[in-house]
Amino acid sequence: MYFNVCPQLIVRTDTGNSTNWDYKQISVCQCKALTEGKECKYKGNCVTAHNDNGTKINHNSKIGD
């Protein structure tokens, strides 16, 4: 399995509540294009998961598909 991440993804972390410096708690994720009122070709789905064969993974996917 691999993930495609859109370059328009904005991730803000909350280092004040993190107990481990290697793992920061994510406080906000948002699409930069949608925030600026622009059209997003992914409709705000900034992270998508795919199987090794390139098939998109969703709530109907089974492990090993």
N, C-alpha and C positions, 0 to 999 in steps of 0.2 A: 504494500500500500504506500502511496505517496501523496503529498499535498501540493496543490497549486495555490500560491498566495499572490493576490493582485497587488501591484505596486501602489495602488491607491489606499491600501489599508493603513489606518492610523491606530497604533496601540500605545496606550499610556499605562504605565505601571505605578503602583503605590508602594514605594520603597519603605515608607514609614511602618507599614504593617507586615513587612516581610521579615521572617526570622532567619532565612538562609539567603545569602547574597547571590548564590547561583540561580535561585528560583524566586523571581519577583511576582507578586500578586498583580494580575491584570485588573485595572480598575475601569478602563474604557476601551472599546474597540468600535471604530466607525469607518465609514467609507468617505474618503476625502472629497471625491467627486460629488456625491450626494449632499455632503455638508455644505459645499460651495454652490449648490443648486445646478450642477451640471449633470448631464446624462451619464449613467454608469452602464456599460455593456453587460456587466454581471448582475445588475439589479441589486447591488449591495451584498452579494454573496462573495465576500473577499477571499474566503478559504474554501476550496473544494477538495474532497478526497477522491482518489482514483485507485482502482486495482492495478496490478502490474500490467494487465493487458489494455489499460487505458479506459476501462469502463468506469463511469462515475458511480461512486458509492452513495446510497441514500438510505432512508429508513426501511426500505424494502429489501436491501441487500442482505445476503447471507454470508457468513464467514466462509472464506474459501472460494467465493464466486470470482 
